[in-house]
Amino acid sequence: MVARRISPLILAAAVAVAAAGCSSVGPTTVARDRSDYAGAIGASWKQQTLLNIVKLRYGDFPVFLEIAQVIAGYQVQTTAAAGFSAQNYLSTSVGGPAAIGGTAGVGATYIDRPTVIYAPLTGNDFIKTLLRPIPPSAILFLLQSGYPATVVVPLAVDSINGVANESRRAAMSRAGDPEFFRLAELLTDLQRANALQIRIERSKDNAEVSIIGFPPIRTSPDIAAKIAEVRRILHLTGAGLSHQVRYGGWSGRGDEIAMTTRSMLQVMVELGVLAQVPETDVTGGRATPGPGDILFPAGERPPLLNILSGPAPPSDSYAAVQYNGRWFWISDADIRSKSMFSGVMLLFSISDVGVRTAAPVVTVPAQ
C-alpha cells in the first residue's frame, strides 16, 4: 500500500473557509454606519425644516415626521465545499507516484435590511407646542452657548421692554424699532467681551428664573459705555446690575427685562416669506407676497435667511427640497443663512416642539 498525503494548499483553503464563517460582521460596520446614519438623519432634518418653511409661504400646513428608531440588520451566510481524490498509477516494473487531486469552493451571501420607524407629529399637544412662544430661557441658552445676539434676537424675539422687532409677514408687517437692531449688536459685543452674564436660578416654588447681569467691576471704558447704552435702550433705571427676565409685555418697571418671544410657527412664517417664489405664484394667489411687496425704510438690513429657488436642483447647496415642481435651497456659500438656519433647528430642539419620543436608536444585529 502507498501512503497518500493531502496537499497543504487544499488544507489551508479549507481552514480559511471555516475561519471566515466564524468571524463577526457587526463590529466592522460600526465606524461606517454610525457616520452614515448620522449624516442621513441630519440631512433629512434640514430638508424637512426647509420644506415646511417653504410650504407656509404657499399657505400649506407644516407636517413633521420624526425618526423614532433605526434598526440596521445585517446577515452574512457562507458556504464552503472541498473534495479530494488520490490515485496510484503503476508501471509494469516500478510503482509510480500517487496523483493527488482536489477542489475547494467558497460562497457568501451578504444581506442588508435596514428598518426605519417614523412617528408623525400630530394631535393637540403638538399644535399647542408649535403655537407656544419660545421660553426666554431658551433664548438665553443660545446666547450662553455662543450664538451671537445678532442671529438669535432678530430671529426669535418679537419685542423686549417695549422695543419692537420688525415683521415681514404680509398681514402683520412692521418696520421695527431701529434701536432693536442696535441692541442686538451691543449684546453681541458684550458676548465677545464676556460682559453679558446669564444665570438660571430656582425660585421658592422650584420655577426657573432667568437673570441677565453685567460685570460690576474691571470693565474697559468702551464696554462700560456699551452697557450704559443697553440700559438706556431697555429703560433700565434700577440700581442693580442684575435683572430678572420675564415673558410678556413691558410693565414699565426699570428693574426687569420683559421679553415677548415668537412661537416656532411665527419663526417659520417670518422665514418663509423670504423664499424666492415666481411672481406668477403671488399674482395668482398661490403664495403670499414677499418682503419686496412691503415698504421698509431705506438702508434696510439684509434678510434673515436667503432661500433661493429655480426649476432645476442646485449643484451645490446646504439644504435643498422640491415643492410644487420647483426647487428651493440655501446656498452652501451663504454662511449667514446657514448659521441662521442652524439656529432655527436648535430652537426646535430646545423649545421641545413635538411629542416626546425616545431618541433614535441604531441597533445592529449581526448573524
C-alpha positions as CSV (number, residue, x, y, z in Angstrom):
1,M,0.0,0.0,0.0
2,V,1.2,3.5,-0.9
3,A,0.8,6.3,1.7
4,R,-1.1,9.3,0.4
5,R,-0.7,12.9,1.7
6,I,-3.2,15.7,1.3
7,S,-1.9,18.8,-0.4
8,P,-1.1,21.6,2.1
9,L,-2.7,24.2,-0.2
10,I,-6.0,22.4,-0.2
11,L,-5.9,22.0,3.6
12,A,-5.2,25.7,4.1
13,A,-8.1,26.7,1.9
14,A,-10.5,24.6,3.9
15,V,-9.2,26.1,7.2
16,A,-9.6,29.7,5.8
17,V,-13.2,29.0,4.7
18,A,-14.1,27.7,8.2
19,A,-12.4,30.7,9.9
20,A,-14.3,33.1,7.6
21,G,-17.6,31.6,8.6
22,C,-16.8,32.2,12.3
23,S,-15.9,35.9,12.1
24,S,-18.3,38.6,13.2
25,V,-19.6,41.3,10.7
26,G,-21.1,43.6,13.4
27,P,-18.0,45.4,14.7
28,T,-16.7,46.2,11.3
29,T,-19.9,48.1,10.4
30,V,-20.0,50.4,13.4
31,A,-17.4,53.0,12.2
32,R,-19.1,53.3,8.8
33,D,-22.8,53.1,9.9
34,R,-22.6,55.5,12.7
35,S,-21.3,58.2,10.4
36,D,-23.6,57.3,7.5
37,Y,-26.8,57.2,9.6
38,A,-26.0,60.4,11.5
39,G,-25.3,62.2,8.2
40,A,-28.5,60.9,6.6
41,I,-30.7,61.8,9.6
42,G,-29.1,65.3,9.8
43,A,-29.6,66.0,6.1
44,S,-33.2,64.7,6.3
45,W,-33.9,67.0,9.3
46,K,-32.6,70.0,7.4
47,Q,-34.7,69.2,4.3
48,Q,-37.9,68.7,6.4
49,T,-37.4,72.0,8.2
50,L,-36.7,73.9,4.9
51,L,-39.7,72.2,3.2
52,N,-42.1,73.3,6.0
53,I,-40.8,76.9,5.8
54,V,-41.5,77.0,2.1
55,K,-44.9,75.4,2.5
56,L,-46.0,78.1,4.8
57,R,-45.2,80.7,2.1
58,Y,-47.8,78.8,0.0
59,G,-50.4,78.6,2.8
60,D,-49.8,74.9,3.3
61,F,-49.7,73.5,6.8
62,P,-46.3,72.1,8.0
63,V,-46.1,68.4,8.6
64,F,-43.3,66.9,10.7
65,L,-42.3,63.2,10.7
66,E,-39.9,62.2,13.4
67,I,-37.4,59.3,13.2
68,A,-38.4,57.2,16.2
69,Q,-36.0,54.3,15.7
70,V,-33.4,53.0,13.2
71,I,-32.6,49.3,13.1
72,A,-29.7,48.2,10.8
73,G,-29.8,44.4,10.3
74,Y,-27.0,42.5,8.5
75,Q,-26.8,38.9,7.7
76,V,-23.8,37.0,6.2
77,Q,-24.2,33.4,5.1
78,T,-21.1,31.5,4.0
79,T,-20.8,28.1,2.4
80,A,-17.7,26.0,1.8
81,A,-17.1,22.8,0.0
82,A,-13.9,20.7,-0.5
83,G,-13.2,17.5,-2.4
84,F,-10.1,15.3,-2.5
85,S,-9.0,12.4,-4.8
86,A,-5.9,10.2,-4.9
87,Q,-4.9,7.6,-7.5
88,N,-1.7,5.5,-7.8
89,Y,-0.6,4.8,-11.3
90,L,1.6,1.7,-11.6
91,S,4.1,1.0,-14.4
92,T,4.9,-2.6,-15.5
93,S,8.0,-2.7,-13.3
94,V,8.1,0.2,-10.8
95,G,5.4,1.7,-8.6
96,G,4.6,5.2,-9.9
97,P,3.9,8.2,-7.6
98,A,0.4,8.9,-6.3
99,A,-1.5,11.5,-8.2
100,I,-3.3,13.9,-5.7
101,G,-6.2,16.0,-6.8
102,G,-8.6,18.3,-5.0
103,T,-11.3,21.0,-5.3
104,A,-12.4,23.8,-2.9
105,G,-15.3,26.2,-3.2
106,V,-16.4,29.2,-1.2
107,G,-19.7,31.1,-1.4
108,A,-21.1,34.0,0.6
109,T,-24.4,35.9,0.7
110,Y,-24.5,39.5,2.3
111,I,-27.9,40.8,3.2
112,D,-28.5,44.4,4.4
113,R,-32.1,45.0,5.8
114,P,-32.3,48.4,7.5
115,T,-35.6,49.3,9.2
116,V,-36.6,52.9,9.9
117,I,-39.6,53.7,12.1
118,Y,-41.3,57.1,11.7
119,A,-43.6,58.8,14.1
120,P,-45.8,61.6,12.7
121,L,-46.1,64.6,15.0
122,T,-49.8,65.4,15.2
123,G,-52.5,66.0,17.8
124,N,-53.4,68.6,20.3
125,D,-50.1,68.6,22.2
126,F,-48.1,69.1,19.0
127,I,-50.2,72.0,17.8
128,K,-50.1,73.7,21.2
129,T,-46.3,73.4,21.3
130,L,-45.9,74.7,17.8
131,L,-48.0,77.8,18.7
132,R,-46.5,78.3,22.2
133,P,-44.0,81.1,22.5
134,I,-40.3,80.1,22.8
135,P,-39.3,80.3,26.5
136,P,-37.0,83.2,27.2
137,S,-34.6,80.7,28.9
138,A,-34.2,79.0,25.5
139,I,-33.1,82.3,24.0
140,L,-30.6,82.8,26.8
141,F,-29.3,79.3,26.4
142,L,-28.4,80.0,22.8
143,L,-26.7,83.3,23.8
144,Q,-24.8,81.5,26.5
145,S,-23.7,78.7,24.1
146,G,-22.1,81.2,21.8
147,Y,-24.7,82.0,19.2
148,P,-24.4,85.8,18.6
149,A,-27.3,88.0,19.6
150,T,-27.4,89.4,16.0
151,V,-28.7,86.0,15.0
152,V,-30.8,84.9,17.9
153,V,-32.6,88.1,18.9
154,P,-33.9,89.2,15.4
155,L,-35.0,85.6,14.8
156,A,-36.8,84.7,18.0
157,V,-37.7,87.9,19.9
158,D,-40.7,90.0,19.0
159,S,-40.1,92.8,21.5
160,I,-38.0,93.5,24.6
161,N,-39.0,96.1,27.1
162,G,-41.3,97.7,24.5
163,V,-38.6,97.9,21.8
164,A,-40.1,96.1,18.8
165,N,-38.6,93.8,16.2
166,E,-39.6,94.1,12.6
167,S,-42.0,91.7,10.9
168,R,-42.2,91.0,7.2
169,R,-45.3,88.9,7.2
170,A,-47.8,90.3,4.6
171,A,-50.7,90.6,7.0
172,M,-48.6,91.7,10.0
173,S,-45.7,93.7,8.6
174,R,-44.0,96.5,10.5
175,A,-40.6,98.2,10.1
176,G,-39.5,97.7,13.7
177,D,-37.6,100.0,16.0
178,P,-34.0,100.9,14.9
179,E,-32.9,100.6,18.5
180,F,-33.9,96.9,18.4
181,F,-31.1,96.1,16.0
182,R,-28.7,98.3,17.8
183,L,-29.5,96.4,20.9
184,A,-28.7,93.1,19.2
185,E,-25.3,94.5,18.1
186,L,-24.5,95.7,21.6
187,L,-25.4,92.4,23.2
188,T,-23.1,90.6,20.7
189,D,-20.2,93.0,21.6
190,L,-20.8,92.2,25.3
191,Q,-20.8,88.5,24.5
192,R,-17.4,88.8,22.9
193,A,-16.1,90.7,25.9
194,N,-17.6,88.2,28.3
195,A,-19.6,91.1,29.8
196,L,-23.0,89.5,29.4
197,Q,-23.7,87.3,32.4
198,I,-26.6,84.9,32.2
199,R,-27.9,82.8,35.2
200,I,-30.7,80.4,35.6
201,E,-31.9,80.2,39.2
202,R,-34.7,78.4,41.0
203,S,-37.4,80.2,42.9
204,K,-39.0,79.1,46.1
205,D,-41.7,77.2,44.1
206,N,-38.9,75.5,42.0
207,A,-39.6,77.5,38.9
208,E,-36.8,78.6,36.6
209,V,-35.8,82.2,36.9
210,S,-33.7,83.7,34.1
211,I,-31.3,86.6,35.0
212,I,-29.2,88.8,32.8
213,G,-26.4,90.7,34.6
214,F,-23.4,92.9,33.7
215,P,-20.0,92.8,35.4
216,P,-19.8,95.3,38.2
217,I,-16.0,95.9,38.0
218,R,-12.9,95.6,35.8
219,T,-14.6,96.7,32.5
220,S,-13.0,98.8,29.9
221,P,-14.4,102.3,29.2
222,D,-15.6,101.0,25.8
223,I,-17.5,98.1,27.4
224,A,-18.9,100.3,30.2
225,A,-20.2,102.7,27.6
226,K,-22.0,99.8,25.7
227,I,-23.5,98.6,29.0
228,A,-24.8,102.1,29.6
229,E,-26.3,102.2,26.1
230,V,-28.0,98.8,26.6
231,R,-29.5,100.1,29.9
232,R,-30.8,103.2,28.1
233,I,-32.4,101.3,25.2
234,L,-34.1,98.9,27.7
235,H,-35.1,101.7,30.0
236,L,-33.3,100.1,33.0
237,T,-33.3,102.6,35.8
238,G,-32.8,100.3,38.7
239,A,-29.6,100.5,40.7
240,G,-28.9,96.7,40.5
241,L,-26.6,95.2,37.8
242,S,-28.7,92.0,37.5
243,H,-32.2,91.9,36.0
244,Q,-34.8,89.2,36.0
245,V,-36.1,88.2,32.6
246,R,-39.8,87.7,32.3
247,Y,-42.0,86.7,29.4
248,G,-44.6,89.2,28.2
249,G,-45.2,92.9,27.5
250,W,-43.2,95.6,29.3
251,S,-44.7,96.7,32.6
252,G,-42.8,99.9,32.7
253,R,-40.6,98.8,35.6
254,G,-37.0,99.8,35.4
255,D,-35.5,96.8,37.2
256,E,-36.7,93.9,34.9
257,I,-36.4,92.8,31.3
258,A,-39.7,91.8,29.7
259,M,-39.3,89.7,26.6
260,T,-42.1,88.8,24.1
261,T,-40.8,85.8,22.1
262,R,-42.1,84.3,18.9
263,S,-43.5,80.8,18.6
264,M,-41.8,78.3,16.3
265,L,-44.7,78.8,13.8
266,Q,-44.1,82.5,13.8
267,V,-40.4,82.0,13.2
268,M,-41.2,79.7,10.3
269,V,-43.7,82.1,8.8
270,E,-41.2,85.0,9.1
271,L,-38.6,83.0,7.2
272,G,-41.0,81.5,4.7
273,V,-41.9,85.0,3.4
274,L,-38.3,85.4,2.4
275,A,-38.3,82.5,0.0
276,Q,-37.9,83.3,-3.7
277,V,-41.1,82.4,-5.5
278,P,-42.2,83.1,-9.1
279,E,-44.2,86.3,-9.4
280,T,-47.0,84.4,-11.1
281,D,-47.5,82.4,-7.9
282,V,-48.0,85.7,-6.0
283,T,-50.3,87.4,-8.5
284,G,-52.2,84.1,-9.0
285,G,-52.9,83.9,-5.3
286,R,-50.9,80.7,-4.7
287,A,-48.3,82.3,-2.5
288,T,-48.3,85.2,0.0
289,P,-46.5,88.5,-1.0
290,G,-42.8,88.6,-0.2
291,P,-40.8,91.4,1.5
292,G,-40.3,93.1,-1.8
293,D,-44.0,94.0,-1.8
294,I,-43.8,95.6,1.6
295,L,-42.3,99.1,2.2
296,F,-39.4,99.4,4.6
297,P,-37.1,102.3,5.4
298,A,-34.1,103.0,3.2
299,G,-30.9,101.2,4.2
300,E,-32.7,98.2,5.5
301,R,-30.7,95.2,6.8
302,P,-30.2,92.0,4.7
303,P,-32.9,89.4,5.2
304,L,-32.6,86.9,8.0
305,L,-32.4,84.0,5.5
306,N,-31.8,83.7,1.8
307,I,-33.9,80.9,0.3
308,L,-33.2,80.6,-3.4
309,S,-35.3,78.8,-6.0
310,G,-35.2,77.6,-9.5
311,P,-36.7,75.0,-11.9
312,A,-33.7,72.6,-11.5
313,P,-31.9,71.2,-8.5
314,P,-28.8,73.2,-7.4
315,S,-25.3,71.9,-8.0
316,D,-24.1,73.0,-4.5
317,S,-26.4,73.6,-1.6
318,Y,-26.6,73.4,2.2
319,A,-30.1,72.1,2.0
320,A,-32.4,71.6,-1.0
321,V,-36.0,70.5,-1.4
322,Q,-38.6,70.2,-4.2
323,Y,-42.1,71.6,-3.7
324,N,-44.8,72.0,-6.3
325,G,-42.4,71.2,-9.1
326,R,-39.8,73.8,-8.1
327,W,-36.6,73.6,-6.2
328,F,-35.8,75.7,-3.1
329,W,-32.4,75.7,-1.4
330,I,-29.9,77.5,0.8
331,S,-26.6,78.1,-0.8
332,D,-23.6,76.3,0.8
333,A,-21.6,79.5,0.3
334,D,-24.0,81.7,2.4
335,I,-22.6,81.3,5.9
336,R,-25.0,83.8,7.3
337,S,-28.1,82.0,6.2
338,K,-26.6,78.7,7.2
339,S,-25.9,80.0,10.7
340,M,-29.5,81.4,10.9
341,F,-30.9,78.1,9.7
342,S,-28.9,76.1,12.3
343,G,-30.3,78.4,14.9
344,V,-33.8,77.6,13.8
345,M,-33.1,73.9,14.2
346,L,-31.6,74.4,17.6
347,L,-34.7,76.3,18.7
348,F,-36.9,73.4,17.5
349,S,-34.9,71.1,19.8
350,I,-34.7,73.2,22.9
351,S,-38.3,74.5,22.6
352,D,-39.5,70.9,22.8
353,V,-41.6,71.1,19.6
354,G,-43.4,67.8,19.0
355,V,-44.3,64.8,21.1
356,R,-42.0,63.2,23.5
357,T,-40.4,60.1,21.9
358,A,-37.3,58.1,22.6
359,A,-34.2,59.3,20.8
360,P,-33.3,57.5,17.5
361,V,-31.5,54.2,18.3
362,V,-29.3,52.3,15.9
363,T,-29.3,48.6,16.6
364,V,-27.0,46.4,14.6
365,P,-27.7,42.7,15.0
366,A,-25.2,40.5,13.1
367,Q,-25.5,36.9,12.0
